[in-house]
Amino acid sequence: MTSSTAHPPPAEPPSRRAFTLVELLLVLALLAIGASLSAPRLATFFRGRTLENEARRLLSLTHLGAARAASEGKPVSLWLDASSGRYGLSLVGAAPGTDPRAHVFSLDADLALEASPDRREPTHADPTFLASPPNATPNIRFEPDGTIEPGSLLRVTLRQRDDTAIDLVLTADGLRYELLRHDARPRS
């Protein structure tokens, strides 16, 4: 028995559909228009992110300072140098460069650091006990048990060039710091 197998007719080559040059130029023009409209908003978004990231880093250093003071049993200082736009965390009394776990950060060029002159009132009978010399660098000091020294700053402000700002403020219970935007800051 023989069977005949029929072969299907040869298929036509698939038609090649492609974009024309005019269609590609039209799409590119639409993308350029969309990018030009969204660029200013993106720039504002990224500037705001810089301020928030720096504020969160400063808040994280307060947590690290308290933890380090408690774990090493030595006082730790979160110092602020507004004139140079630098801040850092180091052991109190350690000579520069001798603290291997010290952290130093520089602010972005668009940001400024403002340390409030207000300090917590000492809880001791002698208020001069914790008084800093007039030319001392503003700081937040963490005691060897991890608590915040009564003479520490109440408020640190990070300000952006466009005048948006975030404050690092001591909570009412005096146990930690928190971040507050200027529009959310309680009126005094």
N, C-alpha and C positions, 0 to 999 in steps of 0.2 A: 504494500500500500504506500502510495506516495501522497504526501500532503503538500499542498502548495501554501507557502507562507507569503502573505502579502506584506510588503514593506510599506510603511506609511510614506506618503509623498514627502519629498525633502522639505524641511521647514525653511521658511524664509528667515534670513538673518534678522535678529531683533532690531527694531528701529532705534536709532540712537537719538534720544531727546536730550538736549542740552540747553543751558541758558544762553540767551543771546547776550552780546556785549551791552546792549541797552538795558536789559534786565539786571545785569550785574552792576552797572553804574547806578541804576535806580536804587538798588538795595544798599549799596555803599553810601549813597547820598542820604538815605533815611537813617542809616546807622550814625553818620556824622552829625546829623541834626539832633538825634536823640542824645548822643554823647555831649554835644555842646549845651543842651538844655539841662542835663543832669550834672555837669561838672561843678558848677558853683555849690550845689547842694552836697555833693560828695566832699568837696574841700571843707565845707563847714562841718560835716560829719566827722572827718578825720581830725580836724582841729579839736573838736569836742572830745573825741576819743583820747587824744593826747592828755588833756586835762584830767579826765576820769582815770586813765591809767596811772598817771603820776600820783593822784590823790589816793588811789588804792594801794600803790606801792608804799606811800607814807604811812597809811593805816596798817599795812602788813608789817612795817618796821616797828610799830608800837607793840604789836603782838610778839614779834621776834625778840624785841628788847625785854619785855616782861618774862618771856620764857627763858631767855639766855641768862638774865639776872638770877632767876630762881634756880636754874640748873647748875650754874657755876658758883652761886652764893656770893657774887660780887656785884656792886652797882654798875649799871650800864646806862649810857647817855645817848639819846637821840638828839644830836646837835643840828642846828640850822644856821647856815651862813647866807643870809638874804643878799648881801652885796655881791657875792660871787655866784649865787644861784646853785649852791651845793648844800647837801645835807648828808648825814650818815649816822651810823650806829657803831659805838665803840665802848670799851671798858672805861670807866671813870678813872682818871689819873694815869692812863697808859700813855706813854710817849708815842708820838706819831710814828707809824710804821712798825710798832712792836706788837700790836694786837693782830694775830693772824686771822681772826674771825671778824675783823672790822669790815663795814660796808660803807662805801662812799658813792653818792649818786650826784649827777649834774642835771639841772633842769633843762628842758628844751628851750630854745631861744625865744619862743613865744610865751613862756610862762615866767611868772615872778612869784617869789615866796615872801610872805609877810608874817612875821612872828608878832603876836599880840604882846604888848608889854604887861598885860594882866597875868598875874600868877595866883595860884591858890594861897590862901592864908595858912601859915604854918600852924600846926595844932599844938606846938610846944609853948611853954611859958615864955620863952625867949624868942621873939619874932626875928631877931637878927641871926639866929642860929643857921638858918638856911639861906640867908640873903646872899645873892650873887654880887660880885663886884660890878660896878657900872659898865665896864667894858667887856664883860663876859659874853660868850656866844650864847644866844638863847637856846634852851634845851628842855627836853623832857627826860627826867631821870627816873630810872626804875631801881628800886631798892633790892637788896639781896633776896628778899622773899617774893619778888615779882610785883609788888605794889608800886603805885606811882607816888613819887616823892611829893609832899605837900607844896613845895616851892616850884613845881613844874608849870609850864605854860598852860593856860586854859584854852587858847585858840591859836591855830596856825591857818593862814589863808593861802591857798594857791590861786593865783589870778592869771587869767589869760589876757592877751593883748586886747581883745574885743570886750573886756571888762566882765566876762563871765567868771565866776569864781566858785570854789568849793572850800568849805571850812572843815578842818579837823578840830573837833571840840571835845572837851572832857565831858563825860556824861554826868548827870546830876549826882549819882552815887559816888563819883570819883574813882571808879574802878577800871575804867577803860575809856578809849576815845572812839568817836564815831564821825562819819562824814555827813555834812549838811550842805546842800546847795544854798546859795544866797537867797533864792526866792523861797526856800523852805525854812530859813533861819528864824527862830522865834524873835519877836520884837522885844527890845530891852527898854 
